[in-house]
Amino acid sequence: MNPITQAKEKDILEDIAWAQINRDVLASLEQPRGTYWALFLGALCMFLVGVACEAYQYDRGLGVSGMNNPDVWGLYIATFIFWIGMSHSGTLLSAILHIIHADWRKPIYRFAEAMTTFSLMTAGLFVAVHLGRIWEIYYALPYPNERWAWPNFQSPLLWDAMAIFTYLSSSILFLYVGAIPDFAICRDNATGWRKTFYDKLSLGWMGTDRQWRNFRVAYLVIACFLIPLAVSVHSIVASDFAMSQQPGWHITSFPPYFVAGALYSGCAAIITLFIMLRYTFRFEEYMTMPILDKTARLTFAIAMVWTYLNLIEYSTVWYGADEVAKQTLINRATGPYAGYWWAMNFLGSVVPFTLIFKKLRSNLTVMMIVSLLLNLGMWLERWMIVTPTFSHGFYPWTWDHTFFPTWVQWGIVFGSFGWFGMLFMLFCKLVPSVSMYEVKEMVYHRKLAKIHPREA
Amino acid sequence: MTTKRILGLFNDFDQASAALRDLREANLPALDWNDVTIKSPIEHPDVESVLGVRSIPIRYYTLVGALLGGSLGFLGIATSQGNFFSQLKGGKPIIPFPPDFVLTYEMLILGGVYITVLGFLICAGLPHRVKGDLYHVAVSEDQVGVMVRSDAHSITEVRRIFESHKVLSMQEEVCT
C-alpha cells in the first residue's frame, strides 16, 4: 500500500505534533470559515421564526396550532421525542465507546456530547410549548402547595420530568468535566476576555499527576452512570405511550424500540454535524474519513436493529388479538397519513443500505444527504407514532382523519432546529469542539504502538 | 532551613521518567516522595507509577453519593406521598413500590454523578490558583514537567539530576 493511501486509511496520523493539535483546534475558536457565520445567522433566523410562531400561539391560544380533541399532542410531542432521541448519540460516543476503549471516538465525542446537552434543552422547550398556556407548567412540578393539584408519582410523565432533569444535568457535568484540561490549554493561549473566561472554567487545572489520576476515575465513573441513565430516559419516554391503553402504543417492545431509534437518529445527526464541522473549522486532519466510515457503519448496524424492532412491532400487532390496534396499523399504511408512514419506513429501513457501499461512505456529499434523510425518517417515525393513533382511536365518533398541523406548529418545529443550531454553533466558538488532550493521547498511543507493536 | 521548589521541563515522558527514577535512586534524605509531582499534557499511568501508589478515593464518594441519592430519593418521595402529596387511591397502596423504584433509580444516578463530581474537585484539589504555583504553559502543549519540593541542598542535587537528563528549562522558587 502506498503512503498516501495508508495515510487515508488511518484514523489519525501518528506524526502530528502536539503543538500543532493545539494550534489547529485553538484556531477554530478564533478563525472559522465564513460558513460558520452563515450557519449561525441561518440558525438565528430559523429561531426567530419559531419565536414569532410561539408568540402568536401565546397571544391567540392553542387553537391556532390546529390541535383539538382528539389530536392533542401533534408535532410538539413528536418533535419532543425526536430531540430526546438525538441526545442519545452523545452518550453512545462518549460513554459506551470510552468504556470499550474505542479510541477513534476521541476527535468527535466532544461535539456529540454538546449535541446531547442542546438536544435535551430543545426537547424541554416542547413540554412547555405543547401546553399552550406555558405558565401552567408549574402544575407539573412536585412541591407542597395549596392548589390541591398533586403530581401523580405513578405517571410516566412525572418519571419523564425526573429522568430528563437527571440526564440533562449529568450530561452537562460530563461535558464540563471532560473539557477542563482543554479549558486549561485555552487559558494558556488566550488573551483578553477569553483568558478570564477560560481561567474561570479551567478551575486552575495544571495537569498534575494527582489531577489526572482523579480525572481518569471520575470520568469513567460518570460514563458508567450515563449509560443506564440514557437507556432509562428513552425507556421512560416510551412508557409515556406504552403504559397508556391507546391502540398502537400499548406495545411491550416500545422501550427498546425507542432506545434504538434514539441511537439511530443521534448517529445520523453526528454524521451531519461531523461533515459541517470538518469543513467549517478546517478539521480535516482530525475528523478523518476513516472515523466517518466507522460512524457510518455504526449507524447502519443501529439502523438494522431499529428495522428489526419495527418489524417486531408490526408483526406483534398483526398476529395479536387486539383488533383495534390492528385496524390502527392498517389505517397507518392506507389512511390519510399513509404517505408519511411509507416514507418513514423507506427512509428508516431502506436508505441506510446506501451505507454498505464503501464508495458512497467515502463521499461527503452523499453522506450529508443520507444523514439528513435518515433523520427525516426518524422524525417522521415519531410523528407517525403520535398523530395516527390520536386520529383513529378506539371510538369511531372520535376519529378525525382530516387533522394536519397548521403553519404555527410547523413554524415552532422549524424554530427548534434554529434554537439547537444557534446554541451548537455558539458552543463551537467558545469550547474546543475537538478534544485536544484526548487527540494527543490517541496520537501518542498510536505512535507507541507503531514503535513497539508487541508492547502495545 | 529554606524550602524550595523546582520545576524541570522535559521533552517527553521517557526523559521525565528516567529523571524520576534517578531521583528515587539518589535516595535524598530530606526529599519526601509525596512532594514530587508530574505535570503533563496527557495522563500517563506508566510514568505516574514511578511515583508509587497514590490513593484515588473518588470511588468512595461515588458509593456514598449513589446510596444517599437512592435512599433519600425514595424516602423523600415516600414521605411526600404519605403526607402532603397523598391522593385518593381507591384501595391501592399509598406508597406504590414499582413506580417509586423508577424515581429512586433516577435519584441514585443523580446523587452518584453529583457527588462524584464533588469528590473529583476535592480529590484533585480544584479550584486551584495557578498563580500561586510553579507552572509553565508548555505543560499544556507538549512538555512534561517534574516538580520537586525540598530543602535547598536537595534541590541542588535535583537540579543536577534534571540537567543530566537533558532538561529543557527549569524554574525555581523559595516556598513561602
HADDOCK unambig.tbl for C-alpha pairs under 7 A between the chains (distance, minus, plus):
assign (segid A and resid 18 and name CA) (segid B and resid 141 and name CA) 6.39 0.50 0.50
assign (segid A and resid 18 and name CA) (segid B and resid 142 and name CA) 5.58 0.50 0.50
assign (segid A and resid 19 and name CA) (segid B and resid 141 and name CA) 5.52 0.50 0.50
assign (segid A and resid 19 and name CA) (segid B and resid 142 and name CA) 6.11 0.50 0.50
assign (segid A and resid 22 and name CA) (segid B and resid 141 and name CA) 6.77 0.50 0.50
assign (segid A and resid 144 and name CA) (segid B and resid 84 and name CA) 6.24 0.50 0.50
assign (segid A and resid 150 and name CA) (segid B and resid 85 and name CA) 5.83 0.50 0.50
assign (segid A and resid 153 and name CA) (segid B and resid 99 and name CA) 6.97 0.50 0.50
assign (segid A and resid 154 and name CA) (segid B and resid 99 and name CA) 5.41 0.50 0.50
assign (segid A and resid 159 and name CA) (segid B and resid 103 and name CA) 6.26 0.50 0.50
assign (segid A and resid 163 and name CA) (segid B and resid 106 and name CA) 6.04 0.50 0.50
assign (segid A and resid 166 and name CA) (segid B and resid 106 and name CA) 6.74 0.50 0.50
assign (segid A and resid 166 and name CA) (segid B and resid 110 and name CA) 5.67 0.50 0.50
assign (segid A and resid 170 and name CA) (segid B and resid 113 and name CA) 6.43 0.50 0.50
assign (segid A and resid 185 and name CA) (segid B and resid 140 and name CA) 5.39 0.50 0.50
assign (segid A and resid 188 and name CA) (segid B and resid 137 and name CA) 5.61 0.50 0.50
assign (segid A and resid 203 and name CA) (segid B and resid 126 and name CA) 6.03 0.50 0.50
assign (segid A and resid 203 and name CA) (segid B and resid 127 and name CA) 4.45 0.50 0.50
assign (segid A and resid 203 and name CA) (segid B and resid 128 and name CA) 6.06 0.50 0.50
assign (segid A and resid 204 and name CA) (segid B and resid 126 and name CA) 6.78 0.50 0.50
assign (segid A and resid 204 and name CA) (segid B and resid 127 and name CA) 5.69 0.50 0.50
assign (segid A and resid 204 and name CA) (segid B and resid 128 and name CA) 4.58 0.50 0.50
assign (segid A and resid 204 and name CA) (segid B and resid 129 and name CA) 5.41 0.50 0.50
assign (segid A and resid 204 and name CA) (segid B and resid 130 and name CA) 5.28 0.50 0.50
assign (segid A and resid 206 and name CA) (segid B and resid 39 and name CA) 6.65 0.50 0.50
assign (segid A and resid 207 and name CA) (segid B and resid 39 and name CA) 4.98 0.50 0.50
assign (segid A and resid 207 and name CA) (segid B and resid 40 and name CA) 5.21 0.50 0.50
assign (segid A and resid 207 and name CA) (segid B and resid 41 and name CA) 6.17 0.50 0.50
assign (segid A and resid 208 and name CA) (segid B and resid 37 and name CA) 6.45 0.50 0.50
assign (segid A and resid 208 and name CA) (segid B and resid 38 and name CA) 5.40 0.50 0.50
assign (segid A and resid 208 and name CA) (segid B and resid 39 and name CA) 4.20 0.50 0.50
assign (segid A and resid 208 and name CA) (segid B and resid 40 and name CA) 6.44 0.50 0.50
assign (segid A and resid 209 and name CA) (segid B and resid 37 and name CA) 6.42 0.50 0.50
assign (segid A and resid 209 and name CA) (segid B and resid 38 and name CA) 5.26 0.50 0.50
assign (segid A and resid 209 and name CA) (segid B and resid 39 and name CA) 6.20 0.50 0.50
assign (segid A and resid 209 and name CA) (segid B and resid 48 and name CA) 6.49 0.50 0.50
assign (segid A and resid 210 and name CA) (segid B and resid 124 and name CA) 5.88 0.50 0.50
assign (segid A and resid 211 and name CA) (segid B and resid 124 and name CA) 4.55 0.50 0.50
assign (segid A and resid 212 and name CA) (segid B and resid 43 and name CA) 5.57 0.50 0.50
assign (segid A and resid 213 and name CA) (segid B and resid 56 and name CA) 6.98 0.50 0.50
assign (segid A and resid 214 and name CA) (segid B and resid 56 and name CA) 6.06 0.50 0.50
assign (segid A and resid 214 and name CA) (segid B and resid 58 and name CA) 6.88 0.50 0.50
assign (segid A and resid 214 and name CA) (segid B and resid 120 and name CA) 6.01 0.50 0.50
assign (segid A and resid 214 and name CA) (segid B and resid 123 and name CA) 6.61 0.50 0.50
assign (segid A and resid 214 and name CA) (segid B and resid 124 and name CA) 5.92 0.50 0.50
assign (segid A and resid 215 and name CA) (segid B and resid 120 and name CA) 6.68 0.50 0.50
assign (segid A and resid 218 and name CA) (segid B and resid 58 and name CA) 6.71 0.50 0.50
assign (segid A and resid 218 and name CA) (segid B and resid 116 and name CA) 6.33 0.50 0.50
assign (segid A and resid 218 and name CA) (segid B and resid 117 and name CA) 6.86 0.50 0.50
assign (segid A and resid 218 and name CA) (segid B and resid 120 and name CA) 6.06 0.50 0.50
assign (segid A and resid 222 and name CA) (segid B and resid 113 and name CA) 5.86 0.50 0.50
assign (segid A and resid 225 and name CA) (segid B and resid 109 and name CA) 6.20 0.50 0.50
assign (segid A and resid 437 and name CA) (segid B and resid 41 and name CA) 6.62 0.50 0.50
assign (segid A and resid 437 and name CA) (segid B and resid 42 and name CA) 5.83 0.50 0.50
assign (segid A and resid 441 and name CA) (segid B and resid 42 and name CA) 6.25 0.50 0.50
